[in-house]
Structure formats: structure tokens, C-alpha cells
């Protein structure tokens, strides 16, 4: 399981600020796309306008970095539009 915390409107779009994704591993960009597919309407976030933190590391944009996430990882998704 990948534990995901969703900040700002990402959590609103998904209906939860925290969720678990069952996976043996995937790229962070695939995780974002997987979560986008769970939304019934346009979620307003994508691989270009979302910052990702894995295990409290440096933030990165998943479209620009091929970072793998796997079982047991803690991931935080932060939209660019997220305030203070």
C-alpha cells in the first residue's frame, strides 16, 4: 500500500485528504494519473501542476522526474495553487 495525503483541492476532488493505493510500485506520475481517474469530474490537478513529496524528500513535479513510489511509501500531493 502507498499512503497518500492530499492537500488543498486534490483532497476535495478525491473526497478524502488521506487514502491508500494498493500497488507493487509505480512512477509518481502514474500515481497522479491513477488518482485523477478516481475523480468523477475534472479534478483540477495533473502531473504538471502538482508537487509530490515522497518520504519527506524534496518536492518535485512528476512530469519532470521519473521517481518510483512503492509499498510503504508516504506520499504527499500538493497543488501549485495551495496556499500557505
Chimera marker file (.cmm) of the C-alpha trace (Angstrom):
<marker_set name="trace">
<marker id="1" x="0.000" y="0.000" z="0.000" r="1" g="1" b="0" radius="0.5"/>
<marker id="2" x="1.098" y="3.534" z="-0.797" r="1" g="1" b="0" radius="0.5"/>
<marker id="3" x="-0.187" y="6.038" z="1.770" r="1" g="1" b="0" radius="0.5"/>
<marker id="4" x="-1.208" y="9.319" z="0.100" r="1" g="1" b="0" radius="0.5"/>
<marker id="5" x="-2.022" y="12.638" z="1.792" r="1" g="1" b="0" radius="0.5"/>
<marker id="6" x="-3.843" y="15.083" z="-0.468" r="1" g="1" b="0" radius="0.5"/>
<marker id="7" x="-3.585" y="18.793" z="0.200" r="1" g="1" b="0" radius="0.5"/>
<marker id="8" x="-5.976" y="21.531" z="-0.924" r="1" g="1" b="0" radius="0.5"/>
<marker id="9" x="-8.330" y="20.887" z="-3.787" r="1" g="1" b="0" radius="0.5"/>
<marker id="10" x="-6.739" y="17.491" z="-4.559" r="1" g="1" b="0" radius="0.5"/>
<marker id="11" x="-8.293" y="16.087" z="-1.379" r="1" g="1" b="0" radius="0.5"/>
<marker id="12" x="-11.576" y="17.775" z="-2.222" r="1" g="1" b="0" radius="0.5"/>
<marker id="13" x="-11.596" y="16.288" z="-5.738" r="1" g="1" b="0" radius="0.5"/>
<marker id="14" x="-10.887" y="12.817" z="-4.358" r="1" g="1" b="0" radius="0.5"/>
<marker id="15" x="-13.297" y="13.120" z="-1.446" r="1" g="1" b="0" radius="0.5"/>
<marker id="16" x="-10.595" y="12.378" z="1.117" r="1" g="1" b="0" radius="0.5"/>
<marker id="17" x="-7.480" y="14.053" z="2.486" r="1" g="1" b="0" radius="0.5"/>
<marker id="18" x="-5.813" y="10.659" z="3.074" r="1" g="1" b="0" radius="0.5"/>
<marker id="19" x="-6.082" y="7.407" z="1.183" r="1" g="1" b="0" radius="0.5"/>
<marker id="20" x="-4.279" y="4.178" z="0.430" r="1" g="1" b="0" radius="0.5"/>
<marker id="21" x="-3.384" y="2.952" z="-3.047" r="1" g="1" b="0" radius="0.5"/>
<marker id="22" x="-2.731" y="-0.737" z="-3.434" r="1" g="1" b="0" radius="0.5"/>
<marker id="23" x="0.252" y="-1.210" z="-5.712" r="1" g="1" b="0" radius="0.5"/>
<marker id="24" x="3.508" y="-3.113" z="-6.025" r="1" g="1" b="0" radius="0.5"/>
<marker id="25" x="5.046" y="0.136" z="-7.232" r="1" g="1" b="0" radius="0.5"/>
<marker id="26" x="4.668" y="2.774" z="-9.911" r="1" g="1" b="0" radius="0.5"/>
<marker id="27" x="6.085" y="6.059" z="-11.064" r="1" g="1" b="0" radius="0.5"/>
<marker id="28" x="4.840" y="9.146" z="-9.211" r="1" g="1" b="0" radius="0.5"/>
<marker id="29" x="3.337" y="10.349" z="-12.497" r="1" g="1" b="0" radius="0.5"/>
<marker id="30" x="1.370" y="7.092" z="-12.761" r="1" g="1" b="0" radius="0.5"/>
<marker id="31" x="0.133" y="7.567" z="-9.190" r="1" g="1" b="0" radius="0.5"/>
<marker id="32" x="-1.170" y="11.051" z="-10.038" r="1" g="1" b="0" radius="0.5"/>
<marker id="33" x="-2.912" y="9.708" z="-13.158" r="1" g="1" b="0" radius="0.5"/>
<marker id="34" x="-4.368" y="6.800" z="-11.152" r="1" g="1" b="0" radius="0.5"/>
<marker id="35" x="-5.840" y="9.260" z="-8.643" r="1" g="1" b="0" radius="0.5"/>
<marker id="36" x="-7.152" y="11.554" z="-11.395" r="1" g="1" b="0" radius="0.5"/>
<marker id="37" x="-9.046" y="8.566" z="-12.815" r="1" g="1" b="0" radius="0.5"/>
<marker id="38" x="-10.876" y="8.180" z="-9.479" r="1" g="1" b="0" radius="0.5"/>
<marker id="39" x="-12.489" y="11.613" z="-9.854" r="1" g="1" b="0" radius="0.5"/>
<marker id="40" x="-15.931" y="11.925" z="-11.415" r="1" g="1" b="0" radius="0.5"/>
<marker id="41" x="-15.322" y="15.416" z="-12.783" r="1" g="1" b="0" radius="0.5"/>
<marker id="42" x="-12.220" y="17.333" z="-13.877" r="1" g="1" b="0" radius="0.5"/>
<marker id="43" x="-10.039" y="17.106" z="-10.764" r="1" g="1" b="0" radius="0.5"/>
<marker id="44" x="-8.035" y="20.249" z="-11.499" r="1" g="1" b="0" radius="0.5"/>
<marker id="45" x="-4.692" y="18.566" z="-10.829" r="1" g="1" b="0" radius="0.5"/>
<marker id="46" x="-2.300" y="16.712" z="-13.107" r="1" g="1" b="0" radius="0.5"/>
<marker id="47" x="1.355" y="15.712" z="-13.456" r="1" g="1" b="0" radius="0.5"/>
<marker id="48" x="2.299" y="19.282" z="-14.446" r="1" g="1" b="0" radius="0.5"/>
<marker id="49" x="0.648" y="21.321" z="-11.667" r="1" g="1" b="0" radius="0.5"/>
<marker id="50" x="1.191" y="19.071" z="-8.651" r="1" g="1" b="0" radius="0.5"/>
<marker id="51" x="4.149" y="18.874" z="-6.303" r="1" g="1" b="0" radius="0.5"/>
<marker id="52" x="4.944" y="15.446" z="-4.884" r="1" g="1" b="0" radius="0.5"/>
<marker id="53" x="6.878" y="14.628" z="-1.730" r="1" g="1" b="0" radius="0.5"/>
<marker id="54" x="7.927" y="11.034" z="-1.080" r="1" g="1" b="0" radius="0.5"/>
<marker id="55" x="9.036" y="10.186" z="2.456" r="1" g="1" b="0" radius="0.5"/>
<marker id="56" x="9.584" y="13.884" z="3.280" r="1" g="1" b="0" radius="0.5"/>
<marker id="57" x="12.124" y="14.299" z="0.477" r="1" g="1" b="0" radius="0.5"/>
<marker id="58" x="12.481" y="17.310" z="-1.797" r="1" g="1" b="0" radius="0.5"/>
<marker id="59" x="9.335" y="18.289" z="-3.672" r="1" g="1" b="0" radius="0.5"/>
<marker id="60" x="9.237" y="17.505" z="-7.381" r="1" g="1" b="0" radius="0.5"/>
<marker id="61" x="6.880" y="17.748" z="-10.352" r="1" g="1" b="0" radius="0.5"/>
<marker id="62" x="6.067" y="14.201" z="-11.506" r="1" g="1" b="0" radius="0.5"/>
<marker id="63" x="6.026" y="15.161" z="-15.204" r="1" g="1" b="0" radius="0.5"/>
<marker id="64" x="9.686" y="16.186" z="-14.938" r="1" g="1" b="0" radius="0.5"/>
<marker id="65" x="11.152" y="13.443" z="-12.763" r="1" g="1" b="0" radius="0.5"/>
<marker id="66" x="10.856" y="9.676" z="-13.058" r="1" g="1" b="0" radius="0.5"/>
<marker id="67" x="10.547" y="8.900" z="-9.348" r="1" g="1" b="0" radius="0.5"/>
<marker id="68" x="9.339" y="5.462" z="-8.243" r="1" g="1" b="0" radius="0.5"/>
<marker id="69" x="6.941" y="5.019" z="-5.317" r="1" g="1" b="0" radius="0.5"/>
<marker id="70" x="6.193" y="1.696" z="-3.737" r="1" g="1" b="0" radius="0.5"/>
<marker id="71" x="4.533" y="-0.153" z="-0.896" r="1" g="1" b="0" radius="0.5"/>
<marker id="72" x="5.065" y="1.514" z="2.457" r="1" g="1" b="0" radius="0.5"/>
<marker id="73" x="5.910" y="4.913" z="0.955" r="1" g="1" b="0" radius="0.5"/>
<marker id="74" x="4.254" y="8.027" z="2.358" r="1" g="1" b="0" radius="0.5"/>
<marker id="75" x="3.400" y="10.444" z="-0.427" r="1" g="1" b="0" radius="0.5"/>
<marker id="76" x="2.057" y="13.997" z="-0.162" r="1" g="1" b="0" radius="0.5"/>
<marker id="77" x="0.396" y="15.676" z="-3.143" r="1" g="1" b="0" radius="0.5"/>
<marker id="78" x="0.348" y="19.493" z="-3.098" r="1" g="1" b="0" radius="0.5"/>
<marker id="79" x="-1.358" y="21.530" z="-5.829" r="1" g="1" b="0" radius="0.5"/>
<marker id="80" x="0.520" y="24.594" z="-7.077" r="1" g="1" b="0" radius="0.5"/>
<marker id="81" x="-2.490" y="26.688" z="-6.106" r="1" g="1" b="0" radius="0.5"/>
<marker id="82" x="-2.314" y="25.562" z="-2.457" r="1" g="1" b="0" radius="0.5"/>
<marker id="83" x="-1.936" y="28.475" z="-0.078" r="1" g="1" b="0" radius="0.5"/>
<marker id="84" x="0.408" y="28.881" z="2.938" r="1" g="1" b="0" radius="0.5"/>
<link id1="1" id2="2" r="1" g="1" b="0" radius="0.2"/>
<link id1="2" id2="3" r="1" g="1" b="0" radius="0.2"/>
<link id1="3" id2="4" r="1" g="1" b="0" radius="0.2"/>
<link id1="4" id2="5" r="1" g="1" b="0" radius="0.2"/>
<link id1="5" id2="6" r="1" g="1" b="0" radius="0.2"/>
<link id1="6" id2="7" r="1" g="1" b="0" radius="0.2"/>
<link id1="7" id2="8" r="1" g="1" b="0" radius="0.2"/>
<link id1="8" id2="9" r="1" g="1" b="0" radius="0.2"/>
<link id1="9" id2="10" r="1" g="1" b="0" radius="0.2"/>
<link id1="10" id2="11" r="1" g="1" b="0" radius="0.2"/>
<link id1="11" id2="12" r="1" g="1" b="0" radius="0.2"/>
<link id1="12" id2="13" r="1" g="1" b="0" radius="0.2"/>
<link id1="13" id2="14" r="1" g="1" b="0" radius="0.2"/>
<link id1="14" id2="15" r="1" g="1" b="0" radius="0.2"/>
<link id1="15" id2="16" r="1" g="1" b="0" radius="0.2"/>
<link id1="16" id2="17" r="1" g="1" b="0" radius="0.2"/>
<link id1="17" id2="18" r="1" g="1" b="0" radius="0.2"/>
<link id1="18" id2="19" r="1" g="1" b="0" radius="0.2"/>
<link id1="19" id2="20" r="1" g="1" b="0" radius="0.2"/>
<link id1="20" id2="21" r="1" g="1" b="0" radius="0.2"/>
<link id1="21" id2="22" r="1" g="1" b="0" radius="0.2"/>
<link id1="22" id2="23" r="1" g="1" b="0" radius="0.2"/>
<link id1="23" id2="24" r="1" g="1" b="0" radius="0.2"/>
<link id1="24" id2="25" r="1" g="1" b="0" radius="0.2"/>
<link id1="25" id2="26" r="1" g="1" b="0" radius="0.2"/>
<link id1="26" id2="27" r="1" g="1" b="0" radius="0.2"/>
<link id1="27" id2="28" r="1" g="1" b="0" radius="0.2"/>
<link id1="28" id2="29" r="1" g="1" b="0" radius="0.2"/>
<link id1="29" id2="30" r="1" g="1" b="0" radius="0.2"/>
<link id1="30" id2="31" r="1" g="1" b="0" radius="0.2"/>
<link id1="31" id2="32" r="1" g="1" b="0" radius="0.2"/>
<link id1="32" id2="33" r="1" g="1" b="0" radius="0.2"/>
<link id1="33" id2="34" r="1" g="1" b="0" radius="0.2"/>
<link id1="34" id2="35" r="1" g="1" b="0" radius="0.2"/>
<link id1="35" id2="36" r="1" g="1" b="0" radius="0.2"/>
<link id1="36" id2="37" r="1" g="1" b="0" radius="0.2"/>
<link id1="37" id2="38" r="1" g="1" b="0" radius="0.2"/>
<link id1="38" id2="39" r="1" g="1" b="0" radius="0.2"/>
<link id1="39" id2="40" r="1" g="1" b="0" radius="0.2"/>
<link id1="40" id2="41" r="1" g="1" b="0" radius="0.2"/>
<link id1="41" id2="42" r="1" g="1" b="0" radius="0.2"/>
<link id1="42" id2="43" r="1" g="1" b="0" radius="0.2"/>
<link id1="43" id2="44" r="1" g="1" b="0" radius="0.2"/>
<link id1="44" id2="45" r="1" g="1" b="0" radius="0.2"/>
<link id1="45" id2="46" r="1" g="1" b="0" radius="0.2"/>
<link id1="46" id2="47" r="1" g="1" b="0" radius="0.2"/>
<link id1="47" id2="48" r="1" g="1" b="0" radius="0.2"/>
<link id1="48" id2="49" r="1" g="1" b="0" radius="0.2"/>
<link id1="49" id2="50" r="1" g="1" b="0" radius="0.2"/>
<link id1="50" id2="51" r="1" g="1" b="0" radius="0.2"/>
<link id1="51" id2="52" r="1" g="1" b="0" radius="0.2"/>
<link id1="52" id2="53" r="1" g="1" b="0" radius="0.2"/>
<link id1="53" id2="54" r="1" g="1" b="0" radius="0.2"/>
<link id1="54" id2="55" r="1" g="1" b="0" radius="0.2"/>
<link id1="55" id2="56" r="1" g="1" b="0" radius="0.2"/>
<link id1="56" id2="57" r="1" g="1" b="0" radius="0.2"/>
<link id1="57" id2="58" r="1" g="1" b="0" radius="0.2"/>
<link id1="58" id2="59" r="1" g="1" b="0" radius="0.2"/>
<link id1="59" id2="60" r="1" g="1" b="0" radius="0.2"/>
<link id1="60" id2="61" r="1" g="1" b="0" radius="0.2"/>
<link id1="61" id2="62" r="1" g="1" b="0" radius="0.2"/>
<link id1="62" id2="63" r="1" g="1" b="0" radius="0.2"/>
<link id1="63" id2="64" r="1" g="1" b="0" radius="0.2"/>
<link id1="64" id2="65" r="1" g="1" b="0" radius="0.2"/>
<link id1="65" id2="66" r="1" g="1" b="0" radius="0.2"/>
<link id1="66" id2="67" r="1" g="1" b="0" radius="0.2"/>
<link id1="67" id2="68" r="1" g="1" b="0" radius="0.2"/>
<link id1="68" id2="69" r="1" g="1" b="0" radius="0.2"/>
<link id1="69" id2="70" r="1" g="1" b="0" radius="0.2"/>
<link id1="70" id2="71" r="1" g="1" b="0" radius="0.2"/>
<link id1="71" id2="72" r="1" g="1" b="0" radius="0.2"/>
<link id1="72" id2="73" r="1" g="1" b="0" radius="0.2"/>
<link id1="73" id2="74" r="1" g="1" b="0" radius="0.2"/>
<link id1="74" id2="75" r="1" g="1" b="0" radius="0.2"/>
<link id1="75" id2="76" r="1" g="1" b="0" radius="0.2"/>
<link id1="76" id2="77" r="1" g="1" b="0" radius="0.2"/>
<link id1="77" id2="78" r="1" g="1" b="0" radius="0.2"/>
<link id1="78" id2="79" r="1" g="1" b="0" radius="0.2"/>
<link id1="79" id2="80" r="1" g="1" b="0" radius="0.2"/>
<link id1="80" id2="81" r="1" g="1" b="0" radius="0.2"/>
<link id1="81" id2="82" r="1" g="1" b="0" radius="0.2"/>
<link id1="82" id2="83" r="1" g="1" b="0" radius="0.2"/>
<link id1="83" id2="84" r="1" g="1" b="0" radius="0.2"/>
</marker_set>
